[in-house]
Amino acid sequence: TGGKRALWAAINPQVDPAALRRESGYLTFRFVVNCKGEAGWFVLEQAGLDYRKKVFDQQTIRHLSGIVAGLKAWRPTVFRGKPQDAYCYLTFKLKDGEIVDLLP
């Protein structure tokens, strides 16, 4: 709820730069928001800034996955007047241990 600006506002205060370990690349969390607005079934995708597969430091992964899993203001997709389950993607673009963008 509230779009990208609300996501930044919810995520930024929780970010510990030390946990990002000077990492660079794209860390994508794919998950389902069910018809009740609850997130689950998290899948992680990792890539370098060159879009090639990469393995991030486990501390970085745990830190950001904890933040994403703790977000609660999800709104279910509504199709033909009925709430539906839907896949969501949230990608952190990191450069030298800083989150420089939140995609999409």
N, CA, C and O atoms as CSV, one atom per row, in Angstrom:
chain,resi,resn,atom,element,x,y,z
A,1,THR,N,N,0.844,-1.175,0.000
A,1,THR,CA,C,0.000,0.000,0.000
A,1,THR,C,C,0.887,1.235,0.000
A,1,THR,O,O,1.779,1.369,0.837
A,2,GLY,N,N,0.638,2.134,-0.942
A,2,GLY,CA,C,1.405,3.371,-0.992
A,2,GLY,C,C,2.507,3.375,-2.037
A,2,GLY,O,O,3.165,4.399,-2.225
A,3,GLY,N,N,2.729,2.252,-2.725
A,3,GLY,CA,C,3.680,2.195,-3.820
A,3,GLY,C,C,5.140,2.229,-3.399
A,3,GLY,O,O,5.491,1.926,-2.259
A,4,LYS,N,N,5.975,2.607,-4.354
A,4,LYS,CA,C,7.423,2.564,-4.167
A,4,LYS,C,C,7.878,3.499,-3.048
A,4,LYS,O,O,8.785,3.160,-2.288
A,5,ARG,N,N,7.264,4.655,-2.945
A,5,ARG,CA,C,7.637,5.599,-1.887
A,5,ARG,C,C,7.398,4.994,-0.507
A,5,ARG,O,O,8.222,5.155,0.393
A,6,ALA,N,N,6.283,4.305,-0.340
A,6,ALA,CA,C,5.981,3.663,0.941
A,6,ALA,C,C,6.953,2.516,1.224
A,6,ALA,O,O,7.347,2.301,2.370
A,7,LEU,N,N,7.340,1.779,0.173
A,7,LEU,CA,C,8.321,0.710,0.349
A,7,LEU,C,C,9.645,1.270,0.848
A,7,LEU,O,O,10.216,0.755,1.809
A,8,TRP,N,N,10.139,2.327,0.197
A,8,TRP,CA,C,11.382,2.967,0.638
A,8,TRP,C,C,11.264,3.402,2.094
A,8,TRP,O,O,12.173,3.176,2.892
A,9,ALA,N,N,10.134,4.030,2.437
A,9,ALA,CA,C,9.945,4.529,3.800
A,9,ALA,C,C,9.930,3.392,4.824
A,9,ALA,O,O,10.384,3.571,5.955
A,10,ALA,N,N,9.419,2.240,4.440
A,10,ALA,CA,C,9.370,1.091,5.353
A,10,ALA,C,C,10.718,0.382,5.448
A,10,ALA,O,O,11.071,-0.141,6.505
A,11,ILE,N,N,11.464,0.364,4.360
A,11,ILE,CA,C,12.712,-0.392,4.302
A,11,ILE,C,C,13.904,0.406,4.835
A,11,ILE,O,O,14.688,-0.114,5.629
A,12,ASN,N,N,14.047,1.644,4.411
A,12,ASN,CA,C,15.234,2.447,4.737
A,12,ASN,C,C,15.608,2.475,6.219
A,12,ASN,O,O,16.782,2.284,6.538
A,13,PRO,N,N,14.671,2.703,7.133
A,13,PRO,CA,C,15.072,2.771,8.544
A,13,PRO,C,C,15.621,1.451,9.100
A,13,PRO,O,O,16.298,1.437,10.128
A,14,GLN,N,N,15.323,0.347,8.413
A,14,GLN,CA,C,15.752,-0.967,8.905
A,14,GLN,C,C,17.094,-1.421,8.343
A,14,GLN,O,O,17.665,-2.401,8.821
A,15,VAL,N,N,17.601,-0.719,7.333
A,15,VAL,CA,C,18.826,-1.153,6.659
A,15,VAL,C,C,20.054,-0.842,7.514
A,15,VAL,O,O,20.258,0.286,7.961
A,16,ASP,N,N,20.859,-1.877,7.724
A,16,ASP,CA,C,22.138,-1.743,8.412
A,16,ASP,C,C,23.226,-1.834,7.346
A,16,ASP,O,O,23.486,-2.922,6.832
A,17,PRO,N,N,23.875,-0.704,6.998
A,17,PRO,CA,C,24.900,-0.733,5.946
A,17,PRO,C,C,25.997,-1.776,6.189
A,17,PRO,O,O,26.532,-2.330,5.229
A,18,ALA,N,N,26.335,-2.050,7.427
A,18,ALA,CA,C,27.366,-3.055,7.721
A,18,ALA,C,C,26.931,-4.444,7.250
A,18,ALA,O,O,27.773,-5.258,6.871
A,19,ALA,N,N,25.630,-4.720,7.271
A,19,ALA,CA,C,25.120,-6.025,6.846
A,19,ALA,C,C,25.137,-6.187,5.330
A,19,ALA,O,O,25.010,-7.301,4.823
A,20,LEU,N,N,25.294,-5.089,4.609
A,20,LEU,CA,C,25.307,-5.171,3.148
A,20,LEU,C,C,26.684,-5.538,2.602
A,20,LEU,O,O,26.824,-5.815,1.411
A,21,ARG,N,N,27.695,-5.542,3.459
A,21,ARG,CA,C,29.016,-6.114,3.197
A,21,ARG,C,C,29.683,-5.605,1.918
A,21,ARG,O,O,30.403,-6.364,1.269
A,22,ARG,N,N,29.466,-4.354,1.541
A,22,ARG,CA,C,30.079,-3.757,0.346
A,22,ARG,C,C,29.711,-4.514,-0.922
A,22,ARG,O,O,30.464,-4.504,-1.896
A,23,GLU,N,N,28.555,-5.170,-0.912
A,23,GLU,CA,C,28.079,-5.953,-2.052
A,23,GLU,C,C,27.612,-5.043,-3.186
A,23,GLU,O,O,27.190,-3.908,-2.964
A,24,SER,N,N,27.700,-5.572,-4.407
A,24,SER,CA,C,27.159,-4.916,-5.591
A,24,SER,C,C,26.410,-5.964,-6.400
A,24,SER,O,O,26.854,-7.106,-6.515
A,25,GLY,N,N,25.266,-5.569,-6.959
A,25,GLY,CA,C,24.487,-6.478,-7.791
A,25,GLY,C,C,23.006,-6.319,-7.539
A,25,GLY,O,O,22.560,-5.353,-6.919
A,26,TYR,N,N,22.254,-7.283,-8.030
A,26,TYR,CA,C,20.799,-7.281,-7.920
A,26,TYR,C,C,20.362,-8.460,-7.059
A,26,TYR,O,O,20.707,-9.606,-7.342
A,27,LEU,N,N,19.614,-8.177,-6.026
A,27,LEU,CA,C,19.069,-9.203,-5.148
A,27,LEU,C,C,17.550,-9.113,-5.276
A,27,LEU,O,O,16.935,-8.144,-4.830
A,28,THR,N,N,16.955,-10.134,-5.891
A,28,THR,CA,C,15.521,-10.114,-6.186
A,28,THR,C,C,14.787,-11.111,-5.308
A,28,THR,O,O,15.163,-12.280,-5.221
A,29,PHE,N,N,13.748,-10.636,-4.667
A,29,PHE,CA,C,12.858,-11.486,-3.877
A,29,PHE,C,C,11.562,-11.640,-4.658
A,29,PHE,O,O,10.876,-10.658,-4.942
A,30,ARG,N,N,11.233,-12.883,-5.003
A,30,ARG,CA,C,9.974,-13.184,-5.682
A,30,ARG,C,C,9.103,-13.864,-4.638
A,30,ARG,O,O,9.558,-14.764,-3.932
A,31,PHE,N,N,7.868,-13.442,-4.542
A,31,PHE,CA,C,6.992,-13.994,-3.516
A,31,PHE,C,C,5.542,-13.844,-3.923
A,31,PHE,O,O,5.220,-13.149,-4.887
A,32,VAL,N,N,4.679,-14.499,-3.182
A,32,VAL,CA,C,3.249,-14.441,-3.434
A,32,VAL,C,C,2.603,-13.564,-2.371
A,32,VAL,O,O,2.897,-13.692,-1.182
A,33,VAL,N,N,1.723,-12.676,-2.809
A,33,VAL,CA,C,0.831,-11.974,-1.887
A,33,VAL,C,C,-0.531,-12.620,-2.104
A,33,VAL,O,O,-1.113,-12.518,-3.184
A,34,ASN,N,N,-1.034,-13.290,-1.061
A,34,ASN,CA,C,-2.283,-14.032,-1.229
A,34,ASN,C,C,-3.506,-13.114,-1.170
A,34,ASN,O,O,-3.380,-11.901,-1.008
A,35,CYS,N,N,-4.659,-13.702,-1.299
A,35,CYS,CA,C,-5.903,-12.935,-1.353
A,35,CYS,C,C,-6.224,-12.228,-0.035
A,35,CYS,O,O,-7.135,-11.401,0.016
A,36,LYS,N,N,-5.490,-12.543,1.022
A,36,LYS,CA,C,-5.680,-11.867,2.318
A,36,LYS,C,C,-4.635,-10.772,2.536
A,36,LYS,O,O,-4.642,-10.105,3.571
A,37,GLY,N,N,-3.732,-10.584,1.557
A,37,GLY,CA,C,-2.687,-9.571,1.693
A,37,GLY,C,C,-1.484,-10.040,2.490
A,37,GLY,O,O,-0.725,-9.225,3.013
A,38,GLU,N,N,-1.307,-11.357,2.585
A,38,GLU,CA,C,-0.185,-11.928,3.324
A,38,GLU,C,C,0.883,-12.404,2.342
A,38,GLU,O,O,0.572,-13.043,1.336
A,39,ALA,N,N,2.140,-12.089,2.643
A,39,ALA,CA,C,3.246,-12.482,1.769
A,39,ALA,C,C,3.837,-13.811,2.219
A,39,ALA,O,O,3.896,-14.103,3.414
A,40,GLY,N,N,4.273,-14.615,1.252
A,40,GLY,CA,C,4.894,-15.893,1.552
A,40,GLY,C,C,5.495,-16.511,0.303
A,40,GLY,O,O,5.489,-15.893,-0.762
A,41,TRP,N,N,6.011,-17.719,0.425
A,41,TRP,CA,C,6.622,-18.478,-0.669
A,41,TRP,C,C,7.746,-17.672,-1.315
A,41,TRP,O,O,7.737,-17.454,-2.526
A,42,PHE,N,N,8.692,-17.237,-0.528
A,42,PHE,CA,C,9.794,-16.395,-1.002
A,42,PHE,C,C,10.821,-17.209,-1.783
A,42,PHE,O,O,11.210,-18.302,-1.373
A,43,VAL,N,N,11.248,-16.663,-2.901
A,43,VAL,CA,C,12.297,-17.236,-3.732
A,43,VAL,C,C,13.313,-16.126,-3.977
A,43,VAL,O,O,12.938,-14.976,-4.203
A,44,LEU,N,N,14.586,-16.469,-3.932
A,44,LEU,CA,C,15.652,-15.486,-4.069
A,44,LEU,C,C,16.384,-15.681,-5.391
A,44,LEU,O,O,16.703,-16.807,-5.774
A,45,GLU,N,N,16.648,-14.573,-6.086
A,45,GLU,CA,C,17.454,-14.585,-7.296
A,45,GLU,C,C,18.595,-13.595,-7.090
A,45,GLU,O,O,18.393,-12.508,-6.548
A,46,GLN,N,N,19.805,-13.979,-7.527
A,46,GLN,CA,C,20.995,-13.168,-7.300
A,46,GLN,C,C,21.740,-12.962,-8.611
A,46,GLN,O,O,21.917,-13.898,-9.392
A,47,ALA,N,N,22.178,-11.721,-8.845
A,47,ALA,CA,C,22.949,-11.418,-10.056
A,47,ALA,C,C,23.888,-10.259,-9.763
A,47,ALA,O,O,23.614,-9.414,-8.911
A,48,GLY,N,N,25.005,-10.237,-10.488
A,48,GLY,CA,C,25.921,-9.114,-10.402
A,48,GLY,C,C,25.390,-7.938,-11.216
A,48,GLY,O,O,24.346,-8.047,-11.860
A,49,LEU,N,N,26.092,-6.838,-11.188
A,49,LEU,CA,C,25.677,-5.673,-11.965
A,49,LEU,C,C,25.747,-5.943,-13.464
A,49,LEU,O,O,25.156,-5.208,-14.254
A,50,ASP,N,N,26.467,-6.998,-13.860
A,50,ASP,CA,C,26.539,-7.405,-15.266
A,50,ASP,C,C,25.428,-8.402,-15.625
A,50,ASP,O,O,25.411,-8.943,-16.731
A,51,TYR,N,N,24.502,-8.643,-14.686
A,51,TYR,CA,C,23.347,-9.544,-14.838
A,51,TYR,C,C,23.729,-11.023,-14.875
A,51,TYR,O,O,22.877,-11.866,-15.152
A,52,ARG,N,N,24.972,-11.349,-14.606
A,52,ARG,CA,C,25.378,-12.751,-14.523
A,52,ARG,C,C,25.132,-13.268,-13.118
A,52,ARG,O,O,25.149,-12.505,-12.152
A,53,LYS,N,N,24.904,-14.572,-13.010
A,53,LYS,CA,C,24.658,-15.164,-11.695
A,53,LYS,C,C,25.780,-14.829,-10.739
A,53,LYS,O,O,26.953,-14.783,-11.110
A,54,LYS,N,N,25.393,-14.598,-9.509
A,54,LYS,CA,C,26.342,-14.244,-8.455
A,54,LYS,C,C,25.809,-14.806,-7.145
A,54,LYS,O,O,24.603,-15.004,-6.996
A,55,VAL,N,N,26.689,-15.058,-6.214
A,55,VAL,CA,C,26.276,-15.489,-4.887
A,55,VAL,C,C,26.628,-14.369,-3.905
A,55,VAL,O,O,27.796,-14.016,-3.745
A,56,PHE,N,N,25.616,-13.823,-3.258
A,56,PHE,CA,C,25.805,-12.760,-2.273
A,56,PHE,C,C,26.234,-13.356,-0.937
A,56,PHE,O,O,25.996,-14.533,-0.666
A,57,ASP,N,N,26.859,-12.547,-0.119
A,57,ASP,CA,C,27.225,-12.916,1.238
A,57,ASP,C,C,25.949,-13.272,2.018
A,57,ASP,O,O,24.930,-12.595,1.885
A,58,GLN,N,N,26.009,-14.324,2.820
A,58,GLN,CA,C,24.829,-14.782,3.565
A,58,GLN,C,C,24.300,-13.716,4.532
A,58,GLN,O,O,23.092,-13.641,4.760
A,59,GLN,N,N,25.169,-12.910,5.091
A,59,GLN,CA,C,24.704,-11.867,6.003
A,59,GLN,C,C,23.836,-10.857,5.259
A,59,GLN,O,O,22.815,-10.414,5.784
A,60,THR,N,N,24.228,-10.497,4.059
A,60,THR,CA,C,23.441,-9.568,3.246
A,60,THR,C,C,22.082,-10.170,2.926
A,60,THR,O,O,21.056,-9.501,3.047
A,61,ILE,N,N,22.076,-11.428,2.521
A,61,ILE,CA,C,20.826,-12.112,2.180
A,61,ILE,C,C,19.899,-12.180,3.390
A,61,ILE,O,O,18.717,-11.849,3.289
A,62,ARG,N,N,20.429,-12.606,4.530
A,62,ARG,CA,C,19.594,-12.713,5.744
A,62,ARG,C,C,19.028,-11.361,6.147
A,62,ARG,O,O,17.860,-11.256,6.519
A,63,HIS,N,N,19.851,-10.334,6.072
A,63,HIS,CA,C,19.417,-9.003,6.482
A,63,HIS,C,C,18.266,-8.501,5.598
A,63,HIS,O,O,17.224,-8.085,6.103
A,64,LEU,N,N,18.465,-8.544,4.287
A,64,LEU,CA,C,17.419,-8.029,3.399
A,64,LEU,C,C,16.187,-8.930,3.366
A,64,LEU,O,O,15.066,-8.433,3.261
A,65,SER,N,N,16.377,-10.241,3.454
A,65,SER,CA,C,15.199,-11.127,3.465
A,65,SER,C,C,14.379,-10.922,4.727
A,65,SER,O,O,13.152,-11.020,4.685
A,66,GLY,N,N,15.030,-10.641,5.844
A,66,GLY,CA,C,14.293,-10.345,7.077
A,66,GLY,C,C,13.461,-9.080,6.951
A,66,GLY,O,O,12.336,-9.013,7.445
A,67,ILE,N,N,14.021,-8.085,6.288
A,67,ILE,CA,C,13.280,-6.834,6.083
A,67,ILE,C,C,12.079,-7.082,5.176
A,67,ILE,O,O,10.966,-6.656,5.486
A,68,VAL,N,N,12.304,-7.772,4.050
A,68,VAL,CA,C,11.210,-8.023,3.102
A,68,VAL,C,C,10.119,-8.881,3.747
A,68,VAL,O,O,8.933,-8.587,3.597
A,69,ALA,N,N,10.506,-9.924,4.453
A,69,ALA,CA,C,9.522,-10.811,5.091
A,69,ALA,C,C,8.722,-10.078,6.163
A,69,ALA,O,O,7.593,-10.466,6.463
A,70,GLY,N,N,9.290,-9.030,6.740
A,70,GLY,CA,C,8.609,-8.276,7.793
A,70,GLY,C,C,7.646,-7.210,7.294
A,70,GLY,O,O,6.907,-6.626,8.086
A,71,LEU,N,N,7.646,-6.948,5.988
A,71,LEU,CA,C,6.721,-5.949,5.445
A,71,LEU,C,C,5.292,-6.484,5.517
A,71,LEU,O,O,5.039,-7.632,5.151
A,72,LYS,N,N,4.372,-5.664,5.981
A,72,LYS,CA,C,3.017,-6.156,6.237
A,72,LYS,C,C,1.898,-5.462,5.454
A,72,LYS,O,O,0.776,-5.968,5.433
A,73,ALA,N,N,2.163,-4.342,4.822
A,73,ALA,CA,C,1.075,-3.565,4.220
A,73,ALA,C,C,0.797,-3.957,2.770
A,73,ALA,O,O,0.602,-3.091,1.916
A,74,TRP,N,N,0.778,-5.258,2.493
A,74,TRP,CA,C,0.502,-5.711,1.130
A,74,TRP,C,C,-0.992,-5.682,0.851
A,74,TRP,O,O,-1.807,-6.015,1.711
A,75,ARG,N,N,-1.329,-5.285,-0.342
A,75,ARG,CA,C,-2.729,-5.246,-0.779
A,75,ARG,C,C,-2.904,-6.347,-1.831
A,75,ARG,O,O,-2.145,-6.384,-2.800
A,76,PRO,N,N,-3.874,-7.234,-1.666
A,76,PRO,CA,C,-4.053,-8.299,-2.657
A,76,PRO,C,C,-4.508,-7.728,-4.002
A,76,PRO,O,O,-5.131,-6.669,-4.077
A,77,THR,N,N,-4.173,-8.468,-5.056
A,77,THR,CA,C,-4.649,-8.116,-6.387
A,77,THR,C,C,-6.144,-8.379,-6.449
A,77,THR,O,O,-6.627,-9.381,-5.921
A,78,VAL,N,N,-6.870,-7.485,-7.091
A,78,VAL,CA,C,-8.318,-7.666,-7.261
A,78,VAL,C,C,-8.582,-7.845,-8.752
A,78,VAL,O,O,-8.202,-7.007,-9.569
A,79,PHE,N,N,-9.234,-8.945,-9.089
A,79,PHE,CA,C,-9.579,-9.237,-10.477
A,79,PHE,C,C,-11.058,-9.564,-10.535
A,79,PHE,O,O,-11.539,-10.476,-9.863
A,80,ARG,N,N,-11.770,-8.797,-11.356
A,80,ARG,CA,C,-13.228,-8.953,-11.486
A,80,ARG,C,C,-13.920,-8.885,-10.128
A,80,ARG,O,O,-14.855,-9.633,-9.842
A,81,GLY,N,N,-13.429,-7.964,-9.305
A,81,GLY,CA,C,-14.059,-7.701,-8.020
A,81,GLY,C,C,-13.708,-8.657,-6.905
A,81,GLY,O,O,-14.229,-8.528,-5.797
A,82,LYS,N,N,-12.821,-9.631,-7.175
A,82,LYS,CA,C,-12.454,-10.612,-6.153
A,82,LYS,C,C,-10.954,-10.547,-5.878
A,82,LYS,O,O,-10.151,-10.459,-6.806
A,83,PRO,N,N,-10.578,-10.591,-4.585
A,83,PRO,CA,C,-9.143,-10.639,-4.252
A,83,PRO,C,C,-8.526,-11.938,-4.761
A,83,PRO,O,O,-9.124,-13.009,-4.657
A,84,GLN,N,N,-7.313,-11.823,-5.316
A,84,GLN,CA,C,-6.611,-12.973,-5.889
A,84,GLN,C,C,-5.181,-13.032,-5.361
A,84,GLN,O,O,-4.624,-12.025,-4.925
A,85,ASP,N,N,-4.597,-14.229,-5.405
A,85,ASP,CA,C,-3.170,-14.376,-5.129
A,85,ASP,C,C,-2.405,-13.837,-6.335
A,85,ASP,O,O,-2.876,-13.937,-7.468
A,86,ALA,N,N,-1.218,-13.263,-6.091
A,86,ALA,CA,C,-0.393,-12.747,-7.186
A,86,ALA,C,C,1.081,-12.816,-6.814
A,86,ALA,O,O,1.447,-12.687,-5.645
A,87,TYR,N,N,1.928,-13.023,-7.832
A,87,TYR,CA,C,3.367,-12.966,-7.631
A,87,TYR,C,C,3.818,-11.519,-7.579
A,87,TYR,O,O,3.294,-10.667,-8.297
A,88,CYS,N,N,4.782,-11.253,-6.734
A,88,CYS,CA,C,5.399,-9.931,-6.636
A,88,CYS,C,C,6.909,-10.109,-6.737
A,88,CYS,O,O,7.457,-11.149,-6.374
A,89,TYR,N,N,7.560,-9.074,-7.235
A,89,TYR,CA,C,9.013,-9.046,-7.331
A,89,TYR,C,C,9.498,-7.768,-6.671
A,89,TYR,O,O,8.940,-6.693,-6.893
A,90,LEU,N,N,10.519,-7.886,-5.875
A,90,LEU,CA,C,11.139,-6.724,-5.250
A,90,LEU,C,C,12.654,-6.909,-5.403
A,90,LEU,O,O,13.231,-7.840,-4.842
A,91,THR,N,N,13.286,-6.018,-6.162
A,91,THR,CA,C,14.706,-6.130,-6.444
A,91,THR,C,C,15.467,-4.976,-5.812
A,91,THR,O,O,15.136,-3.807,-6.007
A,92,PHE,N,N,16.487,-5.330,-5.054
A,92,PHE,CA,C,17.402,-4.342,-4.493
A,92,PHE,C,C,18.598,-4.245,-5.425
A,92,PHE,O,O,19.248,-5.250,-5.713
A,93,LYS,N,N,18.887,-3.041,-5.895
A,93,LYS,CA,C,20.114,-2.812,-6.656
A,93,LYS,C,C,21.124,-2.240,-5.681
A,93,LYS,O,O,20.932,-1.159,-5.123
A,94,LEU,N,N,22.210,-2.988,-5.484
A,94,LEU,CA,C,23.257,-2.570,-4.549
A,94,LEU,C,C,24.521,-2.207,-5.303
A,94,LEU,O,O,24.874,-2.832,-6.304
A,95,LYS,N,N,25.194,-1.182,-4.801
A,95,LYS,CA,C,26.494,-0.811,-5.354
A,95,LYS,C,C,27.405,-0.437,-4.198
A,95,LYS,O,O,27.133,0.508,-3.458
A,96,ASP,N,N,28.482,-1.184,-4.051
A,96,ASP,CA,C,29.466,-0.955,-2.998
A,96,ASP,C,C,28.835,-0.850,-1.612
A,96,ASP,O,O,29.209,0.007,-0.811
A,97,GLY,N,N,27.873,-1.735,-1.340
A,97,GLY,CA,C,27.264,-1.794,-0.014
A,97,GLY,C,C,26.164,-0.788,0.255
A,97,GLY,O,O,25.772,-0.599,1.407
A,98,GLU,N,N,25.657,-0.136,-0.785
A,98,GLU,CA,C,24.541,0.800,-0.632
A,98,GLU,C,C,23.400,0.363,-1.537
A,98,GLU,O,O,23.627,-0.127,-2.643
A,99,ILE,N,N,22.179,0.540,-1.066
A,99,ILE,CA,C,21.016,0.300,-1.913
A,99,ILE,C,C,20.839,1.566,-2.748
A,99,ILE,O,O,20.523,2.633,-2.222
A,100,VAL,N,N,21.048,1.429,-4.062
A,100,VAL,CA,C,20.952,2.593,-4.946
A,100,VAL,C,C,19.619,2.655,-5.676
A,100,VAL,O,O,19.263,3.696,-6.228
A,101,ASP,N,N,18.875,1.543,-5.685
A,101,ASP,CA,C,17.545,1.561,-6.300
A,101,ASP,C,C,16.751,0.387,-5.783
A,101,ASP,O,O,17.297,-0.624,-5.343
A,102,LEU,N,N,15.449,0.551,-5.850
A,102,LEU,CA,C,14.493,-0.476,-5.477
A,102,LEU,C,C,13.610,-0.662,-6.697
A,102,LEU,O,O,12.923,0.268,-7.119
A,103,LEU,N,N,13.626,-1.849,-7.259
A,103,LEU,CA,C,12.903,-2.100,-8.506
A,103,LEU,C,C,11.745,-3.041,-8.260
A,103,LEU,O,O,11.853,-3.845,-7.334
A,104,PRO,N,N,10.681,-3.022,-8.976
A,104,PRO,CA,C,10.459,-2.236,-10.182
A,104,PRO,C,C,10.169,-0.791,-9.887
A,104,PRO,O,O,9.959,-0.003,-10.809
